[in-house]
Amino acid sequence: MPSSTAPASAAPSSIDDPVIRAERAHLAASRAALRTMREETLALKAQGGTAWSTGVLNLALQARAAALLDHPDVPLFFGRLDYSATLPSEYRGERYYVGRRHVHDAVGDPMVIDWRAPVSVAFYRASAKDPYGLALRRRFGFSGGELTAYEDEPLDGTAAAAAAPGTAASSGSRILTAEIERPRVGPMRDIVATIQPEQDEIVRADLTESVCVQGAPGTGKTAVGLHRVAFLLYTHRERLKRGGALVVGPNRQFLKYIEQVLPALGEVDVAQATVEELVSKSFAQRFTVRGTDSAETARIKGDARMAEVLHRALWSSLCAPTEALVVPRGVRKWRVPANELQEHIDAIRERNVRYAAGRAMLAQRIAHAVLTRMEAAGESPDDRVQDAVARSRPVKLLVDQLWPAVDPIKLLFALLSSAQRLAEAADGLLGDEEQALICWERAGGKVPRTPGAARWTPADAVLLDELADQLDRVHSLAHVVLDEAQDLSPMQCRAVGRRCATGSATVLGDVAQATTAWAAGSWEETLRHLGKPEAVREELTQGFRVPRQVIEYAARLLPYAAPQLAPPTSVRQAAGALDLLAVADVPEATVKAAASALEREGSIGIIAADASIDVLAKTLTENGIGHEVLGADDDASDGRVSDGGAPDGDIADDGASSGAESGADESPLEQTATAPRISLVPASLAKGLEYDQVIVAEPADIVEAEYAEMLGLRRLYVVLTRAVSALTVLHARPLPPQLAEG
């Protein structure tokens, strides 16, 4: 077994290298086998059965064929495991190639093993201390889809390990380091070749476990969440197929740029949605979000107390019976007194059922009361008679009177339109000032006459979803991945939690980047509102993208912005990565800094307080420096991006634009050849964006623009951690004192 190492980050290995030739031959044979597998699947046609069953089977075959589609620019395998013939292992003496999907030859023997298979665990976790039965681990270097290099790591004691295991920086692997730092172009890609041991443990957590991942910028939390879904689909495919899996992202653009990760791993059946899409889906034809709330109003509407306010408003629809029910049946009439009717209502309420279910139960309980009277009189009614009584006109009219049907849109409209009705529902829950902020009547503006005329806000849509669930339980999925969870309000958390009430969740985020006024405030609170207080907490503090000088400088804010978090670290060093410049005129200095940045390769982000963007844009234009302004043609707010910006989620960039966080392997947003290299970014849209070079204009303005100082410091932390190669900070005002040397 050769133990030589071909160059990984330098020039490609010689074609005459016998190892390279042999491995390229295996790659070519594996690609041919994958094509055969796909062709055989495409040739299959469902026959017999009903039209419906045939259609379902054909769709399944199409999905299978899509999962077997080869991506020629993506390596089919990235590693090889040679198990020792002497070390204890159930795979003793075997050799396996580890890749993105399983590939077998004509007789069914594996040519590539799926990275999610148990045999592949050793690729990510084996070390000299615990070799997992391996004699050797081989990594492959690729250029596009062509194998160009290999690197061997003996693990059976025949050679000393290069360094302690656990991180890309300490592993001594040039191929791994090169893959982590490889320039990113296009949508986010998978990180199966660079998953670190601590990430692998989270990815392979059991389906029954809910996991919360607190991750500093660039630590790979988004990628970990996506790869966990892929792993769960591999290990619990039928269960997830029946129950469903969902990825919830902060905005549609974020989802667009992560959408190729799972298909590249052979998984094409995972739904993706934003919180706004989730809560608006059921009422899309009747409920349109057209307005916005102030930060304080949105904070109140997002408070968990609103769930009880809505509960009171809904159940106040019930009426007490004032007279007996008389049900004619044949020549006789059956009477149920008012006090007994009330007892039935009270009994149903004690069962804590949903409103709509209780309404259906009342009709049946009343009908059963009539049946008991019929039986006492000597008749022999059956279940059909009870159903007929429940559907009879007297019973239906009474149920409509005592337990009326409720339209959630009309109920929410009535609640927000009437100060009196809101006061009754919010008594002891919301103060007078809080009620005034969310009540249209008390706010002093014109109250809309109909629900269709109301300028509903995103927070109202979440309230509507809460009402809908109190009426009739929302369907629960088997697993939900929730990214950027730190920015969600308690009511938004409840909305997502309903979608995994009987399933599990992977919750991703960074408390230090929580910049919304309505954020839950802590992982304990977020998990409680999600209904997952038992979730396993994991923390990723080692970054792979932001240079160490930059992350350490930004981390000075953490004792004030998120004191409960451990300071992040980075495996990357970059000479000259941080430059702090006191200037007399920030706009003029920004022009000079931008011109200097254009002399180097890569994308450039100029980030400033939202109110400063117009002045900076004008100054750049006057000096002939081309740029784009993110959000210029959109009403984007915190948590949204537009105009070429990448979505929230620690997006990385290496010379193109911006992309989505994948930790050890992050990718940029694709730009066209004519797109400007400079993006002028309002600070409120900076979350999730990363650029090769970042210029931050006047940090003090960024802090002061926020609703509260802590949120301002968190916003600045986000802004300072957007740089992939170099960060320049320009300031005419004193820097925030929290950035001073400790």
C-alpha positions in Angstrom: 0.0 0.0 0.0 1.7 3.3 -1.0 2.1 5.9 1.7 3.5 8.6 -0.5 1.6 11.8 -0.8 1.0 13.6 -4.1 0.8 17.4 -3.9 -2.6 18.5 -2.8 -2.6 22.3 -3.0 0.2 22.7 -5.5 0.4 21.5 -9.1 -1.7 18.4 -10.2 0.1 15.1 -9.9 1.7 13.6 -13.0 -0.4 11.5 -15.2 2.5 9.0 -15.1 2.0 8.4 -11.3 0.7 4.8 -11.2 -1.5 5.6 -8.1 -3.2 8.5 -9.9 -3.7 6.4 -13.0 -5.3 3.6 -11.0 -7.5 5.9 -9.0 -8.7 7.7 -12.1 -9.5 4.4 -13.7 -11.7 3.5 -10.6 -13.3 6.9 -10.9 -14.2 6.4 -14.5 -15.5 2.9 -13.9 -17.6 4.3 -11.0 -19.1 7.0 -13.2 -19.9 4.5 -15.8 -21.6 2.2 -13.2 -23.7 5.2 -12.0 -24.8 6.0 -15.5 -25.9 2.3 -15.9 -27.8 2.4 -12.6 -29.7 5.5 -13.8 -30.3 4.1 -17.3 -31.8 0.9 -15.7 -34.0 3.0 -13.5 -35.2 5.1 -16.4 -36.0 2.0 -18.4 -38.4 0.7 -15.7 -42.1 1.4 -16.2 -44.8 0.7 -13.7 -47.4 -1.8 -15.0 -50.6 -3.2 -13.8 -52.5 -1.9 -10.8 -54.7 1.1 -10.8 -54.0 4.3 -12.6 -53.3 6.0 -9.3 -50.8 3.4 -8.1 -49.1 3.2 -11.4 -48.7 7.0 -11.4 -47.3 7.0 -7.9 -44.8 4.3 -8.8 -43.7 6.1 -11.9 -43.1 9.3 -9.9 -41.0 7.3 -7.5 -39.0 5.9 -10.4 -38.5 9.4 -11.7 -37.3 10.6 -8.3 -34.9 7.7 -8.1 -33.5 8.6 -11.5 -33.1 12.2 -10.4 -31.2 11.0 -7.3 -28.8 9.0 -9.6 -27.9 12.0 -11.8 -24.2 12.4 -12.0 -22.7 15.9 -11.6 -19.5 15.8 -13.7 -17.9 18.8 -11.9 -18.4 17.2 -8.5 -16.1 14.4 -7.4 -18.0 11.1 -7.1 -15.8 10.0 -4.3 -13.3 11.9 -2.1 -11.7 9.3 0.1 -10.7 5.7 0.5 -10.6 3.5 3.6 -8.2 0.6 3.8 -9.2 -1.4 6.8 -6.4 -3.3 8.6 -6.2 -7.0 8.3 -5.0 -7.2 11.9 -6.9 -4.5 13.9 -10.3 -5.4 15.3 -13.1 -4.3 13.0 -16.1 -5.9 11.3 -14.7 -4.6 8.0 -11.2 -6.2 8.6 -9.1 -6.3 5.4 -11.7 -4.5 3.3 -11.3 -1.4 1.1 -14.0 1.2 0.4 -14.2 4.4 -1.5 -16.3 7.1 0.3 -18.5 9.4 -1.8 -21.7 11.3 -2.0 -23.8 8.3 -2.9 -23.7 4.5 -3.2 -22.6 3.1 -6.6 -22.4 -0.6 -7.4 -21.2 -2.6 -10.3 -23.1 -5.1 -12.5 -23.1 -7.8 -9.9 -24.0 -5.6 -7.0 -20.5 -5.1 -5.4 -20.0 -1.6 -4.1 -17.7 0.7 -6.0 -18.5 3.8 -3.9 -19.9 3.7 -0.4 -22.3 6.4 0.7 -20.7 8.8 3.2 -23.7 8.2 5.5 -23.1 4.4 5.8 -21.8 3.1 9.1 -18.6 1.9 7.4 -17.8 5.6 6.4 -17.8 6.9 10.0 -14.1 6.1 10.2 -13.3 8.6 7.4 -14.4 11.4 9.7 -13.5 10.2 13.1 -10.4 7.9 12.8 -7.2 9.1 14.4 -3.9 7.7 15.5 -5.3 7.3 19.0 -8.5 5.6 17.8 -8.0 4.3 14.2 -11.5 2.7 14.0 -9.8 -0.4 12.5 -8.2 1.5 9.6 -4.7 0.8 8.3 -4.8 3.9 6.0 -7.0 6.8 5.1 -6.6 8.3 1.7 -7.9 11.7 0.6 -8.2 12.8 -3.0 -7.7 16.2 -4.5 -9.8 17.2 -7.5 -9.8 20.0 -10.1 -13.4 20.2 -11.2 -14.4 16.6 -11.6 -10.9 15.3 -12.4 -8.8 13.5 -9.8 -5.5 15.3 -9.5 -3.9 14.3 -6.2 -4.0 11.9 -3.3 -2.7 12.0 0.2 -2.3 9.0 2.5 -2.5 8.9 6.3 -1.3 5.7 7.9 -3.3 4.9 11.1 -2.1 1.4 12.1 1.1 2.6 13.7 3.3 2.2 10.7 4.0 5.9 10.6 3.5 8.7 13.1 0.4 10.8 12.6 1.1 14.3 11.3 -0.6 16.0 14.2 -3.4 15.6 16.7 -6.8 15.0 15.1 -9.9 17.1 15.4 -9.5 20.0 13.1 -8.5 20.7 9.5 -5.7 23.0 10.7 -4.1 20.4 13.0 -4.6 17.3 10.8 -1.7 18.1 8.6 -3.8 17.4 5.5 -2.9 19.7 2.6 -5.8 18.3 0.6 -8.3 19.0 3.4 -6.9 22.5 3.9 -7.0 23.2 0.1 -10.6 22.0 -0.1 -11.7 24.2 2.8 -10.1 27.3 1.3 -11.0 26.5 -2.3 -12.7 29.5 -4.1 -16.5 29.3 -4.1 -18.6 29.9 -7.2 -22.3 29.4 -7.5 -24.8 28.0 -5.0 -23.8 26.4 -1.7 -22.3 23.0 -2.1 -22.0 20.0 0.3 -19.1 19.6 2.7 -19.0 15.8 2.8 -15.3 15.8 2.1 -14.4 18.2 4.9 -16.8 17.3 7.8 -15.0 17.6 11.1 -15.4 15.1 13.9 -17.5 17.5 16.1 -19.7 18.2 13.1 -20.0 14.5 12.2 -21.4 13.7 15.7 -24.2 16.2 15.2 -24.9 15.0 11.7 -25.3 11.4 12.8 -27.5 12.2 15.8 -30.5 9.9 16.0 -33.9 10.9 14.6 -35.5 10.7 18.0 -33.1 13.5 19.2 -33.8 17.2 18.7 -30.5 19.1 18.5 -29.7 22.8 18.9 -26.5 24.0 17.3 -25.1 27.3 18.5 -22.5 28.2 15.9 -20.2 31.2 15.6 -19.7 32.7 12.1 -18.2 30.3 9.6 -18.4 27.2 11.8 -20.6 25.2 9.4 -23.9 25.1 11.3 -26.1 25.5 8.1 -24.2 22.7 6.4 -24.4 20.5 9.5 -28.2 20.9 9.5 -28.6 20.0 5.8 -26.3 17.1 6.1 -28.2 15.8 9.1 -31.3 15.8 7.0 -29.5 13.8 4.3 -28.2 11.3 7.0 -31.7 10.9 8.5 -33.2 10.2 5.1 -30.5 7.5 4.5 -31.1 5.8 7.9 -34.8 6.4 8.3 -36.0 6.7 4.8 -39.5 5.2 5.0 -40.3 7.0 8.2 -39.3 10.4 6.9 -41.0 9.6 3.6 -44.2 9.0 5.5 -43.8 11.8 8.0 -42.0 14.4 5.8 -39.0 16.6 6.3 -38.8 20.3 6.0 -36.0 22.9 5.9 -37.1 26.4 7.2 -34.9 29.3 6.2 -35.0 33.0 6.9 -35.9 34.0 3.4 -36.6 32.6 0.0 -33.2 33.7 -1.4 -31.4 31.7 1.3 -33.4 28.7 0.3 -32.6 29.2 -3.3 -28.9 29.1 -2.7 -28.9 26.0 -0.5 -31.4 24.1 -2.7 -28.7 22.2 -4.6 -27.0 20.7 -1.5 -29.4 17.9 -0.9 -29.9 17.0 -4.6 -26.1 16.7 -4.9 -26.3 14.2 -2.1 -29.0 12.3 -3.9 -31.9 13.6 -1.8 -34.7 15.4 -3.8 -37.7 15.0 -1.5 -37.1 17.6 1.2 -39.5 20.6 1.3 -38.1 24.1 1.9 -40.0 27.1 3.2 -39.6 30.4 5.1 -41.6 31.0 8.3 -43.7 33.5 6.3 -44.6 30.9 3.7 -45.5 28.4 6.4 -47.9 30.6 8.2 -49.5 32.1 5.1 -50.0 28.9 3.1 -53.4 28.0 4.4 -54.8 31.5 3.8 -52.9 32.6 0.7 -56.1 33.4 -1.2 -57.7 35.5 1.5 -54.9 37.0 3.5 -52.2 39.2 2.0 -49.3 40.8 4.0 -49.1 44.4 2.9 -48.0 46.3 6.0 -45.1 46.5 8.5 -45.1 46.9 12.3 -42.8 49.1 14.4 -40.2 47.1 16.3 -42.1 47.6 19.5 -45.4 46.5 18.0 -43.8 43.5 16.3 -42.2 42.6 19.7 -45.6 42.5 21.4 -47.3 40.6 18.7 -44.4 38.1 18.8 -44.6 37.7 22.5 -45.8 34.3 23.8 -48.5 35.9 25.8 -50.4 36.5 22.6 -51.1 32.8 22.4 -53.2 33.1 25.5 -54.8 36.3 24.3 -55.9 34.5 21.1 -57.0 31.5 23.1 -59.3 33.7 25.2 -60.7 35.5 22.2 -61.5 32.2 20.4 -63.1 30.5 23.3 -65.1 33.6 24.3 -67.2 32.7 21.2 -69.0 30.0 23.2 -72.4 30.8 24.6 -74.2 29.4 27.6 -77.5 27.6 26.8 -80.6 29.5 28.1 -83.3 26.9 27.2 -83.8 23.2 26.6 -83.3 21.5 23.3 -86.3 19.7 21.8 -85.6 17.1 19.1 -88.6 15.6 17.2 -88.1 12.0 16.2 -91.0 10.3 14.5 -94.1 11.0 16.6 -92.2 11.8 19.7 -90.1 14.7 21.0 -87.0 14.3 23.1 -86.0 17.1 25.5 -82.5 17.9 26.8 -82.5 20.6 29.5 -80.2 23.6 29.5 -78.2 22.6 32.5 -77.4 19.2 30.9 -76.3 21.0 27.7 -73.9 23.1 29.8 -72.5 20.0 31.4 -71.7 18.6 28.0 -69.9 21.8 27.1 -68.0 21.9 30.3 -67.0 18.2 29.9 -65.6 18.9 26.4 -63.7 22.0 27.6 -62.0 19.9 30.3 -60.6 17.6 27.7 -58.6 20.5 26.3 -59.4 19.7 22.7 -59.1 22.0 19.7 -62.0 24.3 19.1 -63.2 22.6 15.9 -62.9 19.2 17.4 -65.0 20.3 20.4 -67.7 21.6 18.1 -68.0 18.3 16.4 -67.9 16.5 19.8 -70.8 18.6 21.1 -73.2 17.5 18.3 -72.4 13.9 19.0 -72.7 14.2 22.8 -76.1 15.9 22.4 -77.2 13.2 20.0 -76.0 10.5 22.5 -78.1 12.2 25.2 -81.1 11.9 23.0 -80.3 8.2 22.3 -80.1 7.4 26.0 -83.6 8.8 26.5 -84.9 6.8 23.5 -83.4 3.6 25.0 -84.9 4.4 28.4 -88.3 4.6 26.7 -87.8 1.1 25.2 -86.5 1.9 21.8 -83.5 0.3 20.2 -81.6 3.0 18.3 -78.1 2.3 16.8 -75.2 4.4 15.7 -76.9 5.4 12.5 -79.7 7.0 14.6 -77.1 8.9 16.7 -75.5 10.3 13.5 -78.9 11.2 12.1 -79.8 13.1 15.3 -76.4 14.9 15.3 -77.1 16.1 11.8 -80.7 17.0 12.5 -81.7 20.7 12.1 -82.5 21.3 15.8 -79.1 20.0 16.9 -77.2 21.8 14.2 -78.9 25.1 15.0 -78.2 24.7 18.7 -74.5 23.9 18.1 -74.2 26.9 15.9 -75.7 29.0 18.7 -73.7 27.5 21.6 -70.4 26.6 19.8 -70.4 28.7 16.6 -68.0 28.1 13.7 -65.1 30.6 13.7 -63.3 32.1 10.8 -59.8 32.8 12.1 -59.3 35.8 9.8 -62.5 37.4 10.9 -61.7 36.7 14.5 -58.2 38.3 14.3 -59.7 41.3 12.5 -62.3 41.8 15.2 -59.7 41.5 17.9 -57.3 44.0 16.5 -60.1 46.4 15.5 -61.9 46.6 18.8 -60.2 48.1 21.9 -62.9 46.6 24.1 -62.6 43.1 22.7 -58.8 43.2 22.9 -59.0 44.5 26.5 -61.3 41.6 27.5 -59.0 39.0 25.9 -55.7 40.6 27.2 -56.9 41.4 30.7 -54.0 40.6 33.1 -51.7 39.7 30.2 -51.0 42.9 28.3 -50.8 46.4 29.8 -52.7 49.3 28.5 -49.7 50.7 26.5 -49.1 47.3 25.0 -52.7 47.0 23.9 -52.6 50.5 22.4 -49.6 49.5 20.3 -51.3 46.5 18.6 -55.0 47.8 18.5 -55.9 49.6 15.4 -58.7 51.5 17.1 -56.5 52.7 20.0 -53.6 53.6 17.7 -55.6 56.5 16.4 -55.4 55.6 12.8 -58.3 54.7 10.5 -59.7 51.3 11.3 -60.1 49.2 8.2 -63.8 48.3 7.5 -63.2 44.7 6.3 -60.4 42.1 6.7 -59.6 42.5 3.0 -58.9 46.2 3.5 -56.5 45.6 6.4 -52.8 46.2 6.0 -51.8 42.9 7.6 -48.2 42.5 8.7 -45.9 39.5 8.9 -46.5 39.3 12.7 -50.3 39.2 12.0 -49.8 36.2 9.8 -48.1 34.4 12.7 -51.0 35.2 14.9 -53.4 33.9 12.3 -51.4 30.6 12.2 -51.7 30.4 16.0 -55.5 30.8 15.7 -55.7 28.2 13.0 -53.9 25.7 15.1 -56.1 26.4 18.1 -59.1 25.7 15.8 -57.7 22.5 14.3 -54.3 20.9 14.9 -51.6 21.6 12.3 -50.0 18.4 10.8 -46.7 17.5 12.3 -43.7 16.3 10.2 -41.1 13.8 11.1 -38.2 16.3 11.1 -37.7 20.0 10.7 -34.4 21.9 10.2 -34.7 25.5 11.4 -31.9 27.9 10.5 -31.2 31.4 11.9 -33.5 30.5 14.8 -32.0 33.1 17.0 -34.0 35.8 15.2 -37.4 34.3 15.7 -40.0 35.6 18.1 -41.7 33.2 20.6 -44.8 33.2 18.4 -42.7 32.3 15.3 -41.1 29.6 17.3 -44.5 28.2 18.2 -45.4 28.2 14.5 -42.4 26.1 13.5 -42.8 23.9 16.6 -46.3 22.9 15.5 -44.8 21.5 12.4 -42.6 19.1 14.4 -44.7 18.5 17.5 -44.5 14.7 17.2 -41.2 14.7 15.3 -37.7 16.0 16.0 -35.9 19.2 15.0 -32.4 20.5 14.2 -32.2 24.1 15.4 -29.4 26.3 14.1 -28.2 29.8 14.9 -26.0 32.2 16.8 -27.3 34.1 19.8 -24.6 36.7 19.2 -26.2 37.5 15.8 -29.8 37.9 17.2 -30.6 41.4 16.0 -34.4 41.5 16.0 -36.3 43.3 18.7 -38.7 40.4 19.0 -36.1 37.6 19.3 -36.8 35.0 22.0 -33.6 36.0 23.8 -31.9 32.6 24.6 -31.7 29.1 23.4 -33.6 27.9 26.5 -36.5 30.2 25.7 -36.4 29.4 21.9 -36.4 25.7 22.5 -39.2 26.0 25.1 -41.4 27.8 22.6 -40.5 25.3 19.9 -41.8 22.6 22.2 -38.3 21.0 22.3 -36.9 21.9 25.8 -35.1 18.6 25.9 -33.1 19.3 22.8 -29.4 18.4 23.0 -27.3 21.5 23.0 -24.1 21.6 20.9 -21.8 24.5 20.4 -19.5 25.0 17.4 -16.8 27.7 18.1 -14.1 26.8 15.5 -14.5 28.7 12.3 -13.1 27.9 8.9 -13.8 31.0 6.8 -13.3 34.2 8.8 -9.5 35.0 9.4 -8.4 34.7 13.0 -7.4 38.4 13.3 -10.9 39.4 12.2 -12.9 37.0 14.4 -10.8 37.9 17.5 -11.4 41.6 16.9 -15.1 41.1 16.5 -15.2 38.8 19.5 -14.4 41.8 21.8 -18.1 42.6 21.5 -19.3 39.2 22.8 -18.9 40.0 26.6 -21.5 42.8 26.0 -23.6 41.3 23.2 -23.7 37.6 24.2 -21.7 37.1 27.4 -22.9 33.5 27.8 -21.0 32.4 24.6 -17.5 31.1 24.4 -15.3 33.2 22.1 -14.9 31.8 18.6 -11.7 30.7 17.1 -10.5 30.3 13.5 -8.2 27.9 11.7 -7.3 30.5 9.2 -4.5 33.1 9.3 -4.3 35.9 6.7 -1.6 38.5 6.7 -2.9 42.0 6.8 -6.5 40.8 7.4 -7.4 43.7 9.7 -6.9 47.4 9.2 -8.4 50.1 11.5 -8.3 53.6 10.1 -9.2 56.8 11.8 -10.2 59.3 9.0 -11.5 62.8 8.7 -14.2 62.1 6.1 -15.7 58.6 5.9 -17.3 58.9 2.4 -14.0 60.1 0.9 -12.0 57.5 2.8 -14.5 54.8 1.5 -13.7 55.8 -2.1 -10.0 55.4 -1.5 -10.4 52.1 0.3 -12.7 50.8 -2.5 -10.2 51.9 -5.1 -7.4 50.1 -3.2 -9.6 47.0 -2.8 -10.2 46.9 -6.6 -6.5 46.3 -7.1 -6.8 42.9 -5.5 -8.9 39.9 -6.6 -12.2 39.0 -5.1 -15.5 40.5 -4.1 -15.9 43.7 -2.1 -18.6 44.6 0.4 -18.9 48.1 1.8 -21.2 47.9 4.9 -22.6 51.0 6.6 -25.6 52.0 8.7 -28.7 52.1 6.6 -29.1 55.8 6.8 -25.6 56.3 5.4 -26.1 54.3 2.2 -27.4 57.0 0.0 -24.5 59.3 0.8 -21.9 56.6 0.2 -23.6 55.6 -3.1 -23.6 59.1 -4.3 -19.9 59.6 -3.4 -18.9 56.3 -5.1 -20.8 57.3 -8.3 -19.3 60.7 -8.4 -15.9 59.2 -8.3 -16.6 56.7 -11.0 -16.6 53.6 -8.9 -19.2 51.0 -10.0 -21.2 49.3 -7.4 -24.6 47.7 -6.6 -26.8 48.7 -3.7 -28.4 45.7 -1.9 -32.0 46.3 -1.2 -32.3 49.3 -3.5 -35.4 48.0 -5.3 -36.9 46.1 -2.4 -38.6 46.8 0.9 -36.3 44.3 2.6 -36.0 44.5 6.3 -34.0 42.6 8.9 -33.9 38.9 8.0 -34.4 39.6 4.2 -32.0 40.2 1.4 -32.3 41.3 -2.2 -30.5 42.6 -5.3 -27.8 40.0 -5.4 -27.2 39.7 -1.7 -26.9 36.3 -0.3 -29.3 35.0 2.4 -28.9 34.9 6.1 -26.9 31.9 7.1 -23.2 33.0 7.3 -22.7 33.1 3.6 -19.2 32.8 2.4 -17.5 34.4 -0.6 -14.3 33.8 -2.5 -14.0 36.1 -5.4 -17.5 36.1 -6.8 -20.1 37.5 -4.4 -21.7 35.8 -1.5 -23.1 32.4 -0.7 -24.5 30.3 2.2 -22.6 29.1 5.3 -21.3 25.6 5.1 -18.5 25.9 7.7 -15.6 23.9 6.3 -17.0 24.5 2.8 -19.0 27.6 2.1 -20.0 28.9 -1.2 -20.8 32.3 -2.8 -23.7 33.7 -4.7 -23.1 33.6 -8.4 -22.5 36.9 -10.2 -22.6 37.6 -13.9 -19.5 38.7 -15.7 -20.9 42.3 -15.9 -22.0 42.6 -12.3 -19.9 45.1 -10.3 -17.4 43.7 -7.8 -18.5 46.2 -5.1 -21.7 45.7 -3.2 -22.9 48.6 -1.0 -24.7 46.8 1.9 -27.0 48.3 4.5 -26.1 46.9 7.9 -29.6 45.5 8.3 -29.0 43.3 5.3 -25.5 42.2 6.1 -26.4 39.0 8.0 -25.3 35.9 6.2 -23.3 37.8 3.6 -19.6 37.4 3.2 -17.1 39.0 0.8 -13.4 38.6 0.2 -12.8 42.2 1.3 -15.1 44.1 3.6 -15.0 47.9 4.3 -17.0 48.9 7.3 -17.9 52.6 7.4 -18.5 54.2 10.8 -19.2 51.4 13.3 -20.7 53.8 15.9 -23.5 54.7 13.5 -24.3 51.0 13.0 -24.6 50.5 16.8 -26.7 53.6 17.3 -29.2 52.8 14.5 -30.6 49.8 16.4 -33.6 49.5 18.7 -31.3 48.9 21.8 -27.6 49.1 22.4 -27.2 45.3 22.8 -28.9 44.8 19.4 -26.6 47.4 18.0 -23.5 45.6 19.3 -24.8 42.3 17.8 -25.4 44.1 14.5 -21.9 45.3 14.5 -20.6 41.8 15.4 -22.5 40.5 12.3 -21.0 43.3 10.1 -17.4 42.7 11.3 -17.5 39.0 10.6 -18.5 39.2 6.9 -14.8 39.3 5.7 -13.3 36.2 4.2 -9.8 37.7 3.5 -9.5 41.3 4.8 -11.5 43.8 6.9 -11.0 47.5 6.8 -12.7 49.7 9.4 -13.1 53.4 8.7 -14.2 55.8 11.4 -14.3 59.5 12.0 -16.1 59.1 15.3 -14.6 57.2 18.2 -15.1 53.4 17.9 -17.6 51.9 20.3 -15.8 51.5 23.6 -16.6 47.8 23.6 -14.1 47.3 20.8 -11.2 48.7 22.9 -8.5 46.4 24.0 -9.4 44.5 27.1 
